[in-house]
Structure formats: structure tokens, C-alpha cells
Amino acid sequence: MKLIPISLFLLCVSFLTPRAWGVTATYTNSTQTVTLTGLGGSGGVGQSSVAWGTCAFDGTNTNCTVSAPYTGVGGGGTISLVLSYPGNGTSPFTANSISPGSNTITFGVLPGTSGKIVVSLQESTGANVTFLSDNFVFYYSDATCTGIAAGSCAVGQVGLTPGATIAGTVYGSFDATPVILAVVTASDFGEFATVAPATWLEIYGTNLANVVSQTWGGADFHDGVGPTALGGTTITVGSQSAFIDFVTPLQVDALTSSNTPLGSQPVVVTTPGGTSAPFTSMVNVAEPGLDAPPSFNIGGKQYAVALYSDGTFVLPTDAIPGLPSRPAQQGDEIVMYGIGFGPVMPSIPAGQLVEQANTLTSFEISIGGVPVSNVPYSGLAPNYTGLYQFNVVVPANTGTGAVPLTLKVGSVTGTQTVYLAVTN
């Protein structure tokens, strides 16, 4: 599982009714003033620079805050809408009309700059909930305009008029509904768009949690079974509860249930902020992937993680500074790991920590095109859940250098392109 940063910055301020499945924080007049200054435009589409509330430099970033009382999520409290950017120079934020004459805008940043928008709810219950989001709404409560004709005091018209301004306090709402943008299997294990029962997923989106970050711990397990709720977030895949390992507002890592139905299935995230619209994923009987992180891409070859019993990695010698490694030879026993390989015997359900020996009902692997006949172990890894372990003995005649690994479980052939370092 891997946490990734925000890669997109088009944050929409929408003047639409909040979605019915969400929970809305409705805020009244802000304490601070918001000012937009027109930069001009064409075809009825304008752009403005943004002066957002009260700004303070923390030594690294400038944080510009607009705050107001709100009602709704968590019993109400104080909402803070913070536009943050590196350094202490001029704000890079712009407000861009989405269509001719529109007062609905997207927030953006000037070319060569960066920034983010954080929404925080200091709830009356005492919780401080943070969202990285694109769905807050604002209206001017007492707008004053300059540089435009009387009766034209509107966001869209200001953006079309260079030098014109609109300023005042604002009010509106924040829709805390979780939004799913992508669902893939764990990124270090293939990052497939097609998933499977008892498989680790990464779910990306916005408002996926109302905590900054939380990872499951020992106290979250009961009778050796992992949690189906973490930090107030729950997930279902095909109406079956998933086991949740890690949550942030932008990413959730979860293990699908062994009972997840096959075919096209809805993935749904629920938080105190509401329930997401279903995101459709295809569920196959298996979706096998070996552990092969980007750091193991060496010389353009993606190597799988493979280990000797002493902890040395099976890679070209000294391939990664500080990581002991050497290529494998005929007769060496090595260990690899994977996800998505399907049921084992005896049956151990997803979410249950593995405390007994088990074996895959079907497993085939080849090294350099040579089938491996000596597989001392192929099953779920002890003391984990959803993680498979493969002890294999390197056969003869595999070739040397980076040789391909291929695998099959039942009727499903793995689709990864991964390699193992081998020498004579």
C-alpha cells in the first residue's frame, strides 16, 4: 500500500444543491473578507486573482483562512477554509469562471506555482476534522464592487473586467460527502483496476475520512479479526464489508471480504460526512500480484521482492545502496510475497490473522520460462491477513541476468511483467 500526494488542482466552487447522500455543514457570514480582482477573459469566461481572508506565514507556507460558524456535521461548530501555498510571496490562487457569464468557478493556481485547499471543521463535540476537498460553496453576503457598472456586481463580471474587484464576507456550505475517484489493487502488487475477493485495495478520492491519518493497531483487532471501521470510515464492495487498514481524506487501504461477489460490483465509502456514490469495479475470482515496488525497478527492469532466509534480497549485487543483495542460483530457496491469489486449504477468511499452515488449492510459477517443481510453501503468510507467501527453489536452466517470473492460480494467469536476478 502506498500513499500518494495530490496530483491535480482544479478545485470547484459549485453553486449547486449538495448531493442527497451527503452531510452538509452550512456556514453563516465569515469573519474575514474575500476579495477577487478581475484579470480579464474572453467569450464570457473570466479569471480573477484571489485574496482569501487572513494570511499568515508559518516559516514554510502561507495559510490564508476564512472562518465562520456552521451547523450540521458533528453538531456544528467553526469551519475554516484554508488556501495554502509555499513561501510568503503573492498568492498564486485564481478563480476561473467555468462557462460564459457563470458565477460558478474553479480555483486554480498560476503556472509554475502550487497550492492546496484544506477545509477544517472544529466540531462542537470537540473533534477537529480536516478535509482536502473541492466541494465547498460560497456566496457574498455583503459584496462591494469597484471598476464595473452599477448593477453588475457579480463574480463572473468581475473576472471579465481587468482591475475590477468584488469584496465582502461570505457564507455558504460544505458538502462532506466522500467521493471515490479510483479503486485499484495495492500499488506495490500490480495496481490492477480489476479486483478480487480477499484482496488488498487502494481507494483514492476526497473526503474519504474525517481524520488526518490513522492506521489499524492491535486494539482494533478482536479475536484475531481486523476492523471493518477505522477513524469513522467504513467500506463495502458488493455490499460486503471490507477490513480497513489505513485511512486519510485522500486514500483508504482495505481488504475485501472473502464473500465479495464476482462480476461488476459497487464500491461504497461511508464516513460521518455521508455515503459516496457507488464506484463500479470488476471483481474476478483472483487477481494475483507479486510484491514489486517502484524502488525495485532497476535498469528499466521491474524486479519482484524476493529474499533469502538471511534477509538478503534477490537482486543484482549492490543494486540498491544500503540493501544487501545477490542474484539467485540453481537450488537456492527464496521467498516472495503476493496478494489476490484466492482461497487456501484449510479455509481462512479474509480479515482473520493467519495462525495455521495452509496451502493454495492451485499455484504455478515459472522462472525464466522453467516451471518450478519444488515449492515448499504456497499459502497465506503467518501472522498476516490477505498476504500470500511463496517459498520456491530455483530450478536449473533458467538463464542468467534478469529473467521473467510468470505465475498462474487456477485458470487465472498473472499479468505483471516482473523479473528475478539469476546467475550461474
N, C-alpha and C positions, 0 to 999 in steps of 0.2 A: 504494500500500500504506500502511496506517495502523495504528499501534499504539494499542490502547485499554486503559484501566485495568480492574481487576476491578470488575464491576458487581454481583456477588452475594456474600453472605457467609452461606452456610449450609454449614458445613464438618463433614462427618460423621466421627465416630469409630466405625468399624464393627467389630464382633466377629464377622467372617466370615472364611472361608478366603480368602487372596489369590487373585486370578484366575490361571488356569493359564498364561496367556501372558506374565505379568509376571516381573520380577526383584525379590525381596523382600530388604530389609535387616531382619534380626532383631536387636533390641537387648535387652540384659540390664538389670539394675537401674540406674535412673537415679542420678546423683549428687545431684540436687535432689529436694525434696519437692513433691508436688502436693496441693493441698487444695481440696475442694469443700464449699461451705456451702449447705445447703438453703434455698430461697426459698419452697417450697410448690408446690402444684399441685392438680389435680382429676382425677377419673376415672382415677387411676393414672398420670397423666403429670406428672412433676415437673420443677423447674428449680433449678439451683444457680448461685451465683457461683463464679468460678474464681480461685484463687491459684496461679499456674503458675511453679514453680521460683524462680530467682533473677532479680530485675528490676534494670535499670539504665537511667537516663535519659541519652540521648546529646545533649541540647540541643534535640531536636525530638520524638523519640519515646521511649516507654518500651518496652524489649525484655525480655520475660520468657522465660528459657531453661530448658529441661530437656534435659540431655545424657546420653549413655550410650555405652558401647562397642557396636559392632554387627558382625555378619558378613553377608556377601552381596555386594551391589553394590560393584564396584570393589575386591574383595578384602577388604572390611571396613574398619573404622576407627572414627570417632566420629560419632554422629548428634546433631544439635542441632535441637530442636523449639522454635521461637521464636514466641510470641504478641506481636505488636507493635501499639501504639496511640498516637495523637498525644498529646503533653503528658506531664505527670508526675503526673497525678491517680490516682484509683482505677481499677483495671482494669474495663473495660466488658464483659469476656467472661462469657458464661453457658454452662452445659451443660444441654441440654434433652433429656429422655427422648423417644424417637421414638414410643413406644407404651406403653400401661399396663404397669407393672411391669418395663419394659425397662431393662437396663443399657447398651444401645446409645444413644448420644446424638449430637446435633448441637451443634457450637459455634456460638454466635451472639453478637451484641453488643446492649447495651441500646439502646432507642430514642434517636435523636439522637446516637449515638456511632458510631465506626468503628474498624476494626482489621483485621489480616490475620495469617495463619499461614504461616510460612516454615519449610520443612524443609531442612536442610543436611547433606550427607554429606562429612565430611573423610576422603576415601578413603586407604587405606594406600599407594596408588600416588602420592599427592601431590595429586591433583585435589580441588578443593573444589566440590562440585556442589550447586546450590541449586534447590529446587522450591517452587512455590506450589501447595499440594495439599490434598486433603480426604480422603485415604485412609490415614492412619496409625491404628494400633491401639494402645491401651494397656490394661494391666491393673495393678491394685495388687499389689505383691509382698509388702508387709507392712502392710496397711491397719489404721489405728486409727480407730474411730468414737466420736463423742460425741452425746448427745441422742437416741439411739434405743435400742430394746430390744435386749437381748443376742440374738445370732444374726441380727440384721437389718442387719449391716454390709455394705451394698451401695450402689452408685451410685444406682440407681433409688429406693431407700427414703430415702436422704439427701435427694434432690431433693424428695421429697414432704413432708419434715419441716422446717418453718422453724427455722433455727438449728442443725440437726444438721450434723455435719461428718464427712467421711472424708478421711484424710490418710495419706501414705506415699510411698515411692518406687514407680516404675512400670517396667514392661517391656512389650515388645510387638514390633510390626513395622511397617514402612513399605513399602507397595506402590508401586514406582517406575514402574508401567505407565503409558504415555501414554494419555490419554483424549481423544477428539475430541468436541467439543460442537457445532461448526458448521463448515460449509465454504461459502464464498461467493467469487465473483469479486472482484477488487480493489475495495475500498470506494469509492475515488475515481472508479471507472469503472463504477458502476452497482450494485455489490454484489448480484449476482444469485445466487439459490440454485441455478440451473441453470448448468452449466459447459460447457466445450468443449475440444477438443484445442488445444494450443499457446496456452493462456490462463493468465493470472496468477490465482492463488488466494490467499485468506487462510484459514488453518485455525486455529480457536480451540479451546482446551481446557486441560488441565492435564498437566504432566509431558511437554511436547512437546519439550523439550531439556534437556540436563544442563549447559548454560552459561547464564549470566545473560542474555547478548545477544551475537549475532555476525551480521555482515553479510558477504556474499561480497566478496572483493577480487581484485586481479589475479592473485595467486599461486594462486587457486582455479580459474582457467581453464587449460585445456590444449588447445592448438591451436585456440583461439578458442571452446571449448565450456565452458559453465558446469558447476558441480559438482552431482552428484546426492547428495552427502552434505556436511553442514555442521555443525560442532560435535557430531558423533556422531549426527545425526538424518538419517534417510532417509524418503522418501515414495513410495508408489506409488498411482496412480489407474488402476483397471482393470488391475492387475498391471504397468503400465508405470512405470518410474522417472521421477519429476519432478525438475526442476532447482530447487535451493533457494537463495534469495536472502537470507533473513533468518530467524533462529530466536531465540526466547525460550521460557521454560517455558510461556507462555500463548498464544503466537501463532507461526505459521510462514507465511512467504510463499514460494510456489513456482510454477513454470511447468510446466504439464502437457506431456507429450510430444506430438509431432505424431501419434504412433501410438496415442494413447489411444482405446480402442474406444468406440463410441456406445452409448447406452442406459443403463440402471441399472448403475452400476459402484461397486465398493468403493474407498474411500479409506482407506489404512492408513499410520500413522506408526510408525516403529521407532527406538528410542533404546537406549543401553546399559541403560536401565531396563526394556526389554521391547518388545512389539509391541501396538499398540492393537487393540481390537475394530474390525472394518470399519465405516466410516460410509458409508452409501449416498448417492451423488449421481447425478443425471441428467446425462448428457453429450449435448449436442446438437452438430450439425455446426458451428455457430457460435453465439456469444453476444455480439454486438457491443455495446460500450460506449465512449462518449467520455469523455475526462478531464473531470470536473466535480466538483471537491471541494466540501465544505460551505462553505468560505470564499468560494466564488463564488455563494452563494445571497444575492441582493441584492434587497431589497424583496419577498421571497416568490417570486422567480424564480430558478431554478437555471440559471446560465449555464455553458456549456461553456468550457473553456480554449481560447482562440484568440489567435493572435499575428500581428503584422505582422513584416516582415523586420528591423525595427529593435528588436524586443523589446517594443514597446508592446502591451498587451493590448486585445483587442476587448471592451470593457465600456462602460457609461455613463461619461462623463468624471468622473474623480476618485471613482469608485465605492468604491474601497478605498484608504484613506490610505497614501501612500508607494508606490503601484503606478501607474505611468503607464498611462493607458488612454484610448481614444476609440472611439466607435461606428464600424462599417464602412459604406462607401458602395459603390454600384454600381461594379464594375470593380476593387475592391480585391482583391489576392491575400492570403489569410490561411492560417495553418497550424493544424491541430488534430491531436490525438493520440487513440489508442484501443487497445483490446485485444479479442481474441476474434473477429476478422474472417475467420479461415480462411486457406486456403493461398494462396500467391503463385506467380507465374511469373517467373524460374525458381524451382524449389522450394528453400526454405531451411528446414531443420528447426528446430524449437524448441530452444533452448539454444545455438544457434550464433550468434555475433555477426555482424551483417549487414555485409558488406563489398562488396556489389554492388547495383546498381539492380535493382528488381523491381517487379512490379505485381500488385494483386489481380485475380483472374480475373473478379470481379463486384463492382461497388460503385456505389451510387446514393445521392445526398444531395440534400435539398431545403432551401431557406432561405425561411421564410415561405410555405411551400407551393409555391414555384417551384423546379422541378428545376434543379440546377447542371449546365450543359453543359460548362463549362471546368474541368477537373480536371487540372492539370499533373502531379500525383503522387498516387498512392494505393497504398501498399505498406508493407512493413516499414521502420521508421526506421533509417537508417545508424548503425552502432556500438552498437546495442542488440540485445536479443533479446526477442521477444514483444510489442514495442511497434510500433504502426502510425502512420504519418504521412500526413496528408491536406493537400495544397495545393489550395485551391479558390478560384475567382474569383467574387465576389458578383454574382449576376445582377440584372437590373432588376426593378422592380415587386414587391419583397419586402415592402413595407410599412415602417413605422418603429417604433422602440422595441424592446421585447423580442419578437422573432419566433421561432417554433418551428423547431428543427432536427429533421429526420426523416431516417432512413437505412435502407438495405437492402443486404444482402450475399447474393447468390444468392436463395434463397427465404425467407430469414430477415429479418424486419423488426425493427429496433431498438425496444426498449420503454421507453427512457429518455424522460423529459419534460425537455428541456433547451432553452435559448434562446440566441440571438445578438443582441447590441446592434447595431441598424442605424439609419442616419439618411439623409436625402436628400442 
